[in-house]
Amino acid sequence: MKRKLEDPTLDMTPMIDVVFQLIIFFVVTVTMSKELNRDIKLEQGPHGPEIGSEQDSRTFEIEVDKRGWISTRNVQLTKGRLEEILQSRYNKYGSFPVLIRGDFRTEHRDIRAVMDICTKVGLWKVSFVAIKVKATS
């Protein structure tokens, strides 16, 4: 008796599922990485300490652009909303470091307003981000 051989086939469904899961993973990972406002031009600070990989993972970054607008992770906030977020985080985790990325053209009163909110909440470890060495192009 002669057996009829079937054509070999390859089920691509599991491969497609894995590819879609990898795409989702990379999209979520890229989105959750640092989202910095590219419009903020930092001041020169050649004598300050460098921020490296030893930075506290609880650090909260606040950006203040040249118009005095406050944001975090490219989400614009009012002063009241910033205070609510910081207070909620303080109530949940206790004290944590704050990094302020202020545009060098920002008026001092706008940076001071953010510092006053941090003080009101009870946060005392506030640092400022500056450029250590200007990049050469």
Phi and psi in radians as a Rosetta constraint file:
Dihedral C 1 N 2 CA 2 C 2 CIRCULARHARMONIC -1.730 0.35
Dihedral N 2 CA 2 C 2 N 3 CIRCULARHARMONIC 2.220 0.35
Dihedral C 2 N 3 CA 3 C 3 CIRCULARHARMONIC -1.569 0.35
Dihedral N 3 CA 3 C 3 N 4 CIRCULARHARMONIC 2.428 0.35
Dihedral C 3 N 4 CA 4 C 4 CIRCULARHARMONIC -1.518 0.35
Dihedral N 4 CA 4 C 4 N 5 CIRCULARHARMONIC 2.204 0.35
Dihedral C 4 N 5 CA 5 C 5 CIRCULARHARMONIC -1.516 0.35
Dihedral N 5 CA 5 C 5 N 6 CIRCULARHARMONIC 2.367 0.35
Dihedral C 5 N 6 CA 6 C 6 CIRCULARHARMONIC -1.452 0.35
Dihedral N 6 CA 6 C 6 N 7 CIRCULARHARMONIC 2.650 0.35
Dihedral C 6 N 7 CA 7 C 7 CIRCULARHARMONIC -1.207 0.35
Dihedral N 7 CA 7 C 7 N 8 CIRCULARHARMONIC 2.305 0.35
Dihedral C 7 N 8 CA 8 C 8 CIRCULARHARMONIC -1.211 0.35
Dihedral N 8 CA 8 C 8 N 9 CIRCULARHARMONIC 2.358 0.35
Dihedral C 8 N 9 CA 9 C 9 CIRCULARHARMONIC -2.210 0.35
Dihedral N 9 CA 9 C 9 N 10 CIRCULARHARMONIC 2.734 0.35
Dihedral C 9 N 10 CA 10 C 10 CIRCULARHARMONIC -2.115 0.35
Dihedral N 10 CA 10 C 10 N 11 CIRCULARHARMONIC 2.148 0.35
Dihedral C 10 N 11 CA 11 C 11 CIRCULARHARMONIC -1.384 0.35
Dihedral N 11 CA 11 C 11 N 12 CIRCULARHARMONIC 1.996 0.35
Dihedral C 11 N 12 CA 12 C 12 CIRCULARHARMONIC -1.548 0.35
Dihedral N 12 CA 12 C 12 N 13 CIRCULARHARMONIC -0.102 0.35
Dihedral C 12 N 13 CA 13 C 13 CIRCULARHARMONIC -1.000 0.35
Dihedral N 13 CA 13 C 13 N 14 CIRCULARHARMONIC -0.865 0.35
Dihedral C 13 N 14 CA 14 C 14 CIRCULARHARMONIC -1.078 0.35
Dihedral N 14 CA 14 C 14 N 15 CIRCULARHARMONIC -0.640 0.35
Dihedral C 14 N 15 CA 15 C 15 CIRCULARHARMONIC -1.127 0.35
Dihedral N 15 CA 15 C 15 N 16 CIRCULARHARMONIC -0.739 0.35
Dihedral C 15 N 16 CA 16 C 16 CIRCULARHARMONIC -1.137 0.35
Dihedral N 16 CA 16 C 16 N 17 CIRCULARHARMONIC -0.716 0.35
Dihedral C 16 N 17 CA 17 C 17 CIRCULARHARMONIC -1.034 0.35
Dihedral N 17 CA 17 C 17 N 18 CIRCULARHARMONIC -0.778 0.35
Dihedral C 17 N 18 CA 18 C 18 CIRCULARHARMONIC -1.116 0.35
Dihedral N 18 CA 18 C 18 N 19 CIRCULARHARMONIC -0.733 0.35
Dihedral C 18 N 19 CA 19 C 19 CIRCULARHARMONIC -1.086 0.35
Dihedral N 19 CA 19 C 19 N 20 CIRCULARHARMONIC -0.780 0.35
Dihedral C 19 N 20 CA 20 C 20 CIRCULARHARMONIC -1.114 0.35
Dihedral N 20 CA 20 C 20 N 21 CIRCULARHARMONIC -0.683 0.35
Dihedral C 20 N 21 CA 21 C 21 CIRCULARHARMONIC -1.129 0.35
Dihedral N 21 CA 21 C 21 N 22 CIRCULARHARMONIC -0.681 0.35
Dihedral C 21 N 22 CA 22 C 22 CIRCULARHARMONIC -1.140 0.35
Dihedral N 22 CA 22 C 22 N 23 CIRCULARHARMONIC -0.714 0.35
Dihedral C 22 N 23 CA 23 C 23 CIRCULARHARMONIC -1.070 0.35
Dihedral N 23 CA 23 C 23 N 24 CIRCULARHARMONIC -0.807 0.35
Dihedral C 23 N 24 CA 24 C 24 CIRCULARHARMONIC -1.064 0.35
Dihedral N 24 CA 24 C 24 N 25 CIRCULARHARMONIC -0.772 0.35
Dihedral C 24 N 25 CA 25 C 25 CIRCULARHARMONIC -1.019 0.35
Dihedral N 25 CA 25 C 25 N 26 CIRCULARHARMONIC -0.840 0.35
Dihedral C 25 N 26 CA 26 C 26 CIRCULARHARMONIC -1.188 0.35
Dihedral N 26 CA 26 C 26 N 27 CIRCULARHARMONIC -0.643 0.35
Dihedral C 26 N 27 CA 27 C 27 CIRCULARHARMONIC -1.117 0.35
Dihedral N 27 CA 27 C 27 N 28 CIRCULARHARMONIC -0.788 0.35
Dihedral C 27 N 28 CA 28 C 28 CIRCULARHARMONIC -1.161 0.35
Dihedral N 28 CA 28 C 28 N 29 CIRCULARHARMONIC -0.727 0.35
Dihedral C 28 N 29 CA 29 C 29 CIRCULARHARMONIC -1.129 0.35
Dihedral N 29 CA 29 C 29 N 30 CIRCULARHARMONIC -0.781 0.35
Dihedral C 29 N 30 CA 30 C 30 CIRCULARHARMONIC -1.144 0.35
Dihedral N 30 CA 30 C 30 N 31 CIRCULARHARMONIC -0.715 0.35
Dihedral C 30 N 31 CA 31 C 31 CIRCULARHARMONIC -1.141 0.35
Dihedral N 31 CA 31 C 31 N 32 CIRCULARHARMONIC -0.628 0.35
Dihedral C 31 N 32 CA 32 C 32 CIRCULARHARMONIC -1.475 0.35
Dihedral N 32 CA 32 C 32 N 33 CIRCULARHARMONIC -0.152 0.35
Dihedral C 32 N 33 CA 33 C 33 CIRCULARHARMONIC -1.263 0.35
Dihedral N 33 CA 33 C 33 N 34 CIRCULARHARMONIC 3.133 0.35
Dihedral C 33 N 34 CA 34 C 34 CIRCULARHARMONIC -0.972 0.35
Dihedral N 34 CA 34 C 34 N 35 CIRCULARHARMONIC 2.164 0.35
Dihedral C 34 N 35 CA 35 C 35 CIRCULARHARMONIC -1.952 0.35
Dihedral N 35 CA 35 C 35 N 36 CIRCULARHARMONIC 1.653 0.35
Dihedral C 35 N 36 CA 36 C 36 CIRCULARHARMONIC -1.795 0.35
Dihedral N 36 CA 36 C 36 N 37 CIRCULARHARMONIC 2.543 0.35
Dihedral C 36 N 37 CA 37 C 37 CIRCULARHARMONIC -1.289 0.35
Dihedral N 37 CA 37 C 37 N 38 CIRCULARHARMONIC 1.964 0.35
Dihedral C 37 N 38 CA 38 C 38 CIRCULARHARMONIC -1.261 0.35
Dihedral N 38 CA 38 C 38 N 39 CIRCULARHARMONIC -0.250 0.35
Dihedral C 38 N 39 CA 39 C 39 CIRCULARHARMONIC -1.374 0.35
Dihedral N 39 CA 39 C 39 N 40 CIRCULARHARMONIC -0.256 0.35
Dihedral C 39 N 40 CA 40 C 40 CIRCULARHARMONIC -1.404 0.35
Dihedral N 40 CA 40 C 40 N 41 CIRCULARHARMONIC 2.133 0.35
Dihedral C 40 N 41 CA 41 C 41 CIRCULARHARMONIC -1.778 0.35
Dihedral N 41 CA 41 C 41 N 42 CIRCULARHARMONIC 2.045 0.35
Dihedral C 41 N 42 CA 42 C 42 CIRCULARHARMONIC -1.419 0.35
Dihedral N 42 CA 42 C 42 N 43 CIRCULARHARMONIC 2.671 0.35
Dihedral C 42 N 43 CA 43 C 43 CIRCULARHARMONIC -1.337 0.35
Dihedral N 43 CA 43 C 43 N 44 CIRCULARHARMONIC 2.721 0.35
Dihedral C 43 N 44 CA 44 C 44 CIRCULARHARMONIC -1.310 0.35
Dihedral N 44 CA 44 C 44 N 45 CIRCULARHARMONIC 2.361 0.35
Dihedral C 44 N 45 CA 45 C 45 CIRCULARHARMONIC -2.505 0.35
Dihedral N 45 CA 45 C 45 N 46 CIRCULARHARMONIC 1.174 0.35
Dihedral C 45 N 46 CA 46 C 46 CIRCULARHARMONIC -1.154 0.35
Dihedral N 46 CA 46 C 46 N 47 CIRCULARHARMONIC -0.328 0.35
Dihedral C 46 N 47 CA 47 C 47 CIRCULARHARMONIC -1.756 0.35
Dihedral N 47 CA 47 C 47 N 48 CIRCULARHARMONIC -0.023 0.35
Dihedral C 47 N 48 CA 48 C 48 CIRCULARHARMONIC -1.440 0.35
Dihedral N 48 CA 48 C 48 N 49 CIRCULARHARMONIC 2.902 0.35
Dihedral C 48 N 49 CA 49 C 49 CIRCULARHARMONIC -1.280 0.35
Dihedral N 49 CA 49 C 49 N 50 CIRCULARHARMONIC 2.698 0.35
Dihedral C 49 N 50 CA 50 C 50 CIRCULARHARMONIC -1.526 0.35
Dihedral N 50 CA 50 C 50 N 51 CIRCULARHARMONIC 2.504 0.35
Dihedral C 50 N 51 CA 51 C 51 CIRCULARHARMONIC -1.670 0.35
Dihedral N 51 CA 51 C 51 N 52 CIRCULARHARMONIC 2.137 0.35
Dihedral C 51 N 52 CA 52 C 52 CIRCULARHARMONIC -2.094 0.35
Dihedral N 52 CA 52 C 52 N 53 CIRCULARHARMONIC -2.767 0.35
Dihedral C 52 N 53 CA 53 C 53 CIRCULARHARMONIC -1.233 0.35
Dihedral N 53 CA 53 C 53 N 54 CIRCULARHARMONIC -0.226 0.35
Dihedral C 53 N 54 CA 54 C 54 CIRCULARHARMONIC -1.401 0.35
Dihedral N 54 CA 54 C 54 N 55 CIRCULARHARMONIC 0.095 0.35
Dihedral C 54 N 55 CA 55 C 55 CIRCULARHARMONIC -1.042 0.35
Dihedral N 55 CA 55 C 55 N 56 CIRCULARHARMONIC 2.421 0.35
Dihedral C 55 N 56 CA 56 C 56 CIRCULARHARMONIC -1.052 0.35
Dihedral N 56 CA 56 C 56 N 57 CIRCULARHARMONIC 2.269 0.35
Dihedral C 56 N 57 CA 57 C 57 CIRCULARHARMONIC -1.173 0.35
Dihedral N 57 CA 57 C 57 N 58 CIRCULARHARMONIC -0.284 0.35
Dihedral C 57 N 58 CA 58 C 58 CIRCULARHARMONIC -1.502 0.35
Dihedral N 58 CA 58 C 58 N 59 CIRCULARHARMONIC -0.037 0.35
Dihedral C 58 N 59 CA 59 C 59 CIRCULARHARMONIC -1.017 0.35
Dihedral N 59 CA 59 C 59 N 60 CIRCULARHARMONIC 2.347 0.35
Dihedral C 59 N 60 CA 60 C 60 CIRCULARHARMONIC -1.922 0.35
Dihedral N 60 CA 60 C 60 N 61 CIRCULARHARMONIC 2.159 0.35
Dihedral C 60 N 61 CA 61 C 61 CIRCULARHARMONIC -1.734 0.35
Dihedral N 61 CA 61 C 61 N 62 CIRCULARHARMONIC 2.308 0.35
Dihedral C 61 N 62 CA 62 C 62 CIRCULARHARMONIC -2.130 0.35
Dihedral N 62 CA 62 C 62 N 63 CIRCULARHARMONIC 2.331 0.35
Dihedral C 62 N 63 CA 63 C 63 CIRCULARHARMONIC -1.947 0.35
Dihedral N 63 CA 63 C 63 N 64 CIRCULARHARMONIC 2.445 0.35
Dihedral C 63 N 64 CA 64 C 64 CIRCULARHARMONIC -2.236 0.35
Dihedral N 64 CA 64 C 64 N 65 CIRCULARHARMONIC 2.003 0.35
Dihedral C 64 N 65 CA 65 C 65 CIRCULARHARMONIC -1.490 0.35
Dihedral N 65 CA 65 C 65 N 66 CIRCULARHARMONIC -3.125 0.35
Dihedral C 65 N 66 CA 66 C 66 CIRCULARHARMONIC -1.116 0.35
Dihedral N 66 CA 66 C 66 N 67 CIRCULARHARMONIC -0.360 0.35
Dihedral C 66 N 67 CA 67 C 67 CIRCULARHARMONIC -1.529 0.35
Dihedral N 67 CA 67 C 67 N 68 CIRCULARHARMONIC -0.099 0.35
Dihedral C 67 N 68 CA 68 C 68 CIRCULARHARMONIC 1.581 0.35
Dihedral N 68 CA 68 C 68 N 69 CIRCULARHARMONIC 0.138 0.35
Dihedral C 68 N 69 CA 69 C 69 CIRCULARHARMONIC -1.344 0.35
Dihedral N 69 CA 69 C 69 N 70 CIRCULARHARMONIC 2.359 0.35
Dihedral C 69 N 70 CA 70 C 70 CIRCULARHARMONIC -1.704 0.35
Dihedral N 70 CA 70 C 70 N 71 CIRCULARHARMONIC 2.402 0.35
Dihedral C 70 N 71 CA 71 C 71 CIRCULARHARMONIC -2.623 0.35
Dihedral N 71 CA 71 C 71 N 72 CIRCULARHARMONIC 2.844 0.35
Dihedral C 71 N 72 CA 72 C 72 CIRCULARHARMONIC -2.498 0.35
Dihedral N 72 CA 72 C 72 N 73 CIRCULARHARMONIC 2.263 0.35
Dihedral C 72 N 73 CA 73 C 73 CIRCULARHARMONIC 0.900 0.35
Dihedral N 73 CA 73 C 73 N 74 CIRCULARHARMONIC 0.746 0.35
Dihedral C 73 N 74 CA 74 C 74 CIRCULARHARMONIC 1.088 0.35
Dihedral N 74 CA 74 C 74 N 75 CIRCULARHARMONIC 0.430 0.35
Dihedral C 74 N 75 CA 75 C 75 CIRCULARHARMONIC -1.955 0.35
Dihedral N 75 CA 75 C 75 N 76 CIRCULARHARMONIC 2.044 0.35
Dihedral C 75 N 76 CA 76 C 76 CIRCULARHARMONIC -1.266 0.35
Dihedral N 76 CA 76 C 76 N 77 CIRCULARHARMONIC 2.411 0.35
Dihedral C 76 N 77 CA 77 C 77 CIRCULARHARMONIC -2.248 0.35
Dihedral N 77 CA 77 C 77 N 78 CIRCULARHARMONIC 2.617 0.35
Dihedral C 77 N 78 CA 78 C 78 CIRCULARHARMONIC -1.458 0.35
Dihedral N 78 CA 78 C 78 N 79 CIRCULARHARMONIC 2.912 0.35
Dihedral C 78 N 79 CA 79 C 79 CIRCULARHARMONIC -1.089 0.35
Dihedral N 79 CA 79 C 79 N 80 CIRCULARHARMONIC -0.671 0.35
Dihedral C 79 N 80 CA 80 C 80 CIRCULARHARMONIC -1.117 0.35
Dihedral N 80 CA 80 C 80 N 81 CIRCULARHARMONIC -0.745 0.35
Dihedral C 80 N 81 CA 81 C 81 CIRCULARHARMONIC -1.177 0.35
Dihedral N 81 CA 81 C 81 N 82 CIRCULARHARMONIC -0.684 0.35
Dihedral C 81 N 82 CA 82 C 82 CIRCULARHARMONIC -1.048 0.35
Dihedral N 82 CA 82 C 82 N 83 CIRCULARHARMONIC -0.769 0.35
Dihedral C 82 N 83 CA 83 C 83 CIRCULARHARMONIC -1.074 0.35
Dihedral N 83 CA 83 C 83 N 84 CIRCULARHARMONIC -0.731 0.35
Dihedral C 83 N 84 CA 84 C 84 CIRCULARHARMONIC -1.063 0.35
Dihedral N 84 CA 84 C 84 N 85 CIRCULARHARMONIC -0.787 0.35
Dihedral C 84 N 85 CA 85 C 85 CIRCULARHARMONIC -1.112 0.35
Dihedral N 85 CA 85 C 85 N 86 CIRCULARHARMONIC -0.825 0.35
Dihedral C 85 N 86 CA 86 C 86 CIRCULARHARMONIC -1.120 0.35
Dihedral N 86 CA 86 C 86 N 87 CIRCULARHARMONIC -0.727 0.35
Dihedral C 86 N 87 CA 87 C 87 CIRCULARHARMONIC -1.119 0.35
Dihedral N 87 CA 87 C 87 N 88 CIRCULARHARMONIC -0.753 0.35
Dihedral C 87 N 88 CA 88 C 88 CIRCULARHARMONIC -1.086 0.35
Dihedral N 88 CA 88 C 88 N 89 CIRCULARHARMONIC -0.782 0.35
Dihedral C 88 N 89 CA 89 C 89 CIRCULARHARMONIC -1.147 0.35
Dihedral N 89 CA 89 C 89 N 90 CIRCULARHARMONIC -0.682 0.35
Dihedral C 89 N 90 CA 90 C 90 CIRCULARHARMONIC -1.120 0.35
Dihedral N 90 CA 90 C 90 N 91 CIRCULARHARMONIC -0.748 0.35
Dihedral C 90 N 91 CA 91 C 91 CIRCULARHARMONIC -1.098 0.35
Dihedral N 91 CA 91 C 91 N 92 CIRCULARHARMONIC -0.580 0.35
Dihedral C 91 N 92 CA 92 C 92 CIRCULARHARMONIC -1.442 0.35
Dihedral N 92 CA 92 C 92 N 93 CIRCULARHARMONIC -0.743 0.35
Dihedral C 92 N 93 CA 93 C 93 CIRCULARHARMONIC -1.995 0.35
Dihedral N 93 CA 93 C 93 N 94 CIRCULARHARMONIC -0.172 0.35
Dihedral C 93 N 94 CA 94 C 94 CIRCULARHARMONIC 1.469 0.35
Dihedral N 94 CA 94 C 94 N 95 CIRCULARHARMONIC -2.838 0.35
Dihedral C 94 N 95 CA 95 C 95 CIRCULARHARMONIC -1.173 0.35
Dihedral N 95 CA 95 C 95 N 96 CIRCULARHARMONIC 2.516 0.35
Dihedral C 95 N 96 CA 96 C 96 CIRCULARHARMONIC -2.573 0.35
Dihedral N 96 CA 96 C 96 N 97 CIRCULARHARMONIC 2.726 0.35
Dihedral C 96 N 97 CA 97 C 97 CIRCULARHARMONIC -1.281 0.35
Dihedral N 97 CA 97 C 97 N 98 CIRCULARHARMONIC 2.594 0.35
Dihedral C 97 N 98 CA 98 C 98 CIRCULARHARMONIC -2.155 0.35
Dihedral N 98 CA 98 C 98 N 99 CIRCULARHARMONIC 2.321 0.35
Dihedral C 98 N 99 CA 99 C 99 CIRCULARHARMONIC -1.937 0.35
Dihedral N 99 CA 99 C 99 N 100 CIRCULARHARMONIC 2.214 0.35
Dihedral C 99 N 100 CA 100 C 100 CIRCULARHARMONIC -1.862 0.35
Dihedral N 100 CA 100 C 100 N 101 CIRCULARHARMONIC 2.100 0.35
Dihedral C 100 N 101 CA 101 C 101 CIRCULARHARMONIC -1.756 0.35
Dihedral N 101 CA 101 C 101 N 102 CIRCULARHARMONIC 1.709 0.35
Dihedral C 101 N 102 CA 102 C 102 CIRCULARHARMONIC -1.841 0.35
Dihedral N 102 CA 102 C 102 N 103 CIRCULARHARMONIC 2.341 0.35
Dihedral C 102 N 103 CA 103 C 103 CIRCULARHARMONIC -1.103 0.35
Dihedral N 103 CA 103 C 103 N 104 CIRCULARHARMONIC 2.475 0.35
Dihedral C 103 N 104 CA 104 C 104 CIRCULARHARMONIC -1.167 0.35
Dihedral N 104 CA 104 C 104 N 105 CIRCULARHARMONIC -0.261 0.35
Dihedral C 104 N 105 CA 105 C 105 CIRCULARHARMONIC -1.612 0.35
Dihedral N 105 CA 105 C 105 N 106 CIRCULARHARMONIC -0.042 0.35
Dihedral C 105 N 106 CA 106 C 106 CIRCULARHARMONIC -1.226 0.35
Dihedral N 106 CA 106 C 106 N 107 CIRCULARHARMONIC 2.442 0.35
Dihedral C 106 N 107 CA 107 C 107 CIRCULARHARMONIC -1.256 0.35
Dihedral N 107 CA 107 C 107 N 108 CIRCULARHARMONIC 2.557 0.35
Dihedral C 107 N 108 CA 108 C 108 CIRCULARHARMONIC -1.003 0.35
Dihedral N 108 CA 108 C 108 N 109 CIRCULARHARMONIC -0.643 0.35
Dihedral C 108 N 109 CA 109 C 109 CIRCULARHARMONIC -1.057 0.35
Dihedral N 109 CA 109 C 109 N 110 CIRCULARHARMONIC -0.538 0.35
Dihedral C 109 N 110 CA 110 C 110 CIRCULARHARMONIC -1.270 0.35
Dihedral N 110 CA 110 C 110 N 111 CIRCULARHARMONIC -0.688 0.35
Dihedral C 110 N 111 CA 111 C 111 CIRCULARHARMONIC -1.196 0.35
Dihedral N 111 CA 111 C 111 N 112 CIRCULARHARMONIC -0.725 0.35
Dihedral C 111 N 112 CA 112 C 112 CIRCULARHARMONIC -1.054 0.35
Dihedral N 112 CA 112 C 112 N 113 CIRCULARHARMONIC -0.649 0.35
Dihedral C 112 N 113 CA 113 C 113 CIRCULARHARMONIC -1.061 0.35
Dihedral N 113 CA 113 C 113 N 114 CIRCULARHARMONIC -0.713 0.35
Dihedral C 113 N 114 CA 114 C 114 CIRCULARHARMONIC -1.161 0.35
Dihedral N 114 CA 114 C 114 N 115 CIRCULARHARMONIC -0.743 0.35
Dihedral C 114 N 115 CA 115 C 115 CIRCULARHARMONIC -1.084 0.35
Dihedral N 115 CA 115 C 115 N 116 CIRCULARHARMONIC -0.710 0.35
Dihedral C 115 N 116 CA 116 C 116 CIRCULARHARMONIC -1.115 0.35
Dihedral N 116 CA 116 C 116 N 117 CIRCULARHARMONIC -0.670 0.35
Dihedral C 116 N 117 CA 117 C 117 CIRCULARHARMONIC -1.112 0.35
Dihedral N 117 CA 117 C 117 N 118 CIRCULARHARMONIC -0.755 0.35
Dihedral C 117 N 118 CA 118 C 118 CIRCULARHARMONIC -1.052 0.35
Dihedral N 118 CA 118 C 118 N 119 CIRCULARHARMONIC -0.766 0.35
Dihedral C 118 N 119 CA 119 C 119 CIRCULARHARMONIC -1.101 0.35
Dihedral N 119 CA 119 C 119 N 120 CIRCULARHARMONIC -0.753 0.35
Dihedral C 119 N 120 CA 120 C 120 CIRCULARHARMONIC -1.068 0.35
Dihedral N 120 CA 120 C 120 N 121 CIRCULARHARMONIC -0.651 0.35
Dihedral C 120 N 121 CA 121 C 121 CIRCULARHARMONIC -1.300 0.35
Dihedral N 121 CA 121 C 121 N 122 CIRCULARHARMONIC -0.465 0.35
Dihedral C 121 N 122 CA 122 C 122 CIRCULARHARMONIC 1.916 0.35
Dihedral N 122 CA 122 C 122 N 123 CIRCULARHARMONIC 0.242 0.35
Dihedral C 122 N 123 CA 123 C 123 CIRCULARHARMONIC -1.597 0.35
Dihedral N 123 CA 123 C 123 N 124 CIRCULARHARMONIC 2.226 0.35
Dihedral C 123 N 124 CA 124 C 124 CIRCULARHARMONIC -2.048 0.35
Dihedral N 124 CA 124 C 124 N 125 CIRCULARHARMONIC -0.280 0.35
Dihedral C 124 N 125 CA 125 C 125 CIRCULARHARMONIC -1.656 0.35
Dihedral N 125 CA 125 C 125 N 126 CIRCULARHARMONIC 1.470 0.35
Dihedral C 125 N 126 CA 126 C 126 CIRCULARHARMONIC -1.969 0.35
Dihedral N 126 CA 126 C 126 N 127 CIRCULARHARMONIC 2.256 0.35
Dihedral C 126 N 127 CA 127 C 127 CIRCULARHARMONIC -2.203 0.35
Dihedral N 127 CA 127 C 127 N 128 CIRCULARHARMONIC 2.836 0.35
Dihedral C 127 N 128 CA 128 C 128 CIRCULARHARMONIC -2.075 0.35
Dihedral N 128 CA 128 C 128 N 129 CIRCULARHARMONIC 2.516 0.35
Dihedral C 128 N 129 CA 129 C 129 CIRCULARHARMONIC -1.700 0.35
Dihedral N 129 CA 129 C 129 N 130 CIRCULARHARMONIC 2.323 0.35
Dihedral C 129 N 130 CA 130 C 130 CIRCULARHARMONIC -2.451 0.35
Dihedral N 130 CA 130 C 130 N 131 CIRCULARHARMONIC 2.961 0.35
Dihedral C 130 N 131 CA 131 C 131 CIRCULARHARMONIC -1.576 0.35
Dihedral N 131 CA 131 C 131 N 132 CIRCULARHARMONIC 2.170 0.35
Dihedral C 131 N 132 CA 132 C 132 CIRCULARHARMONIC -1.279 0.35
Dihedral N 132 CA 132 C 132 N 133 CIRCULARHARMONIC -0.928 0.35
Dihedral C 132 N 133 CA 133 C 133 CIRCULARHARMONIC -2.284 0.35
Dihedral N 133 CA 133 C 133 N 134 CIRCULARHARMONIC 2.235 0.35
Dihedral C 133 N 134 CA 134 C 134 CIRCULARHARMONIC -1.194 0.35
Dihedral N 134 CA 134 C 134 N 135 CIRCULARHARMONIC 2.313 0.35
Dihedral C 134 N 135 CA 135 C 135 CIRCULARHARMONIC -1.232 0.35
Dihedral N 135 CA 135 C 135 N 136 CIRCULARHARMONIC 2.458 0.35
Dihedral C 135 N 136 CA 136 C 136 CIRCULARHARMONIC -1.694 0.35
Dihedral N 136 CA 136 C 136 N 137 CIRCULARHARMONIC 2.373 0.35
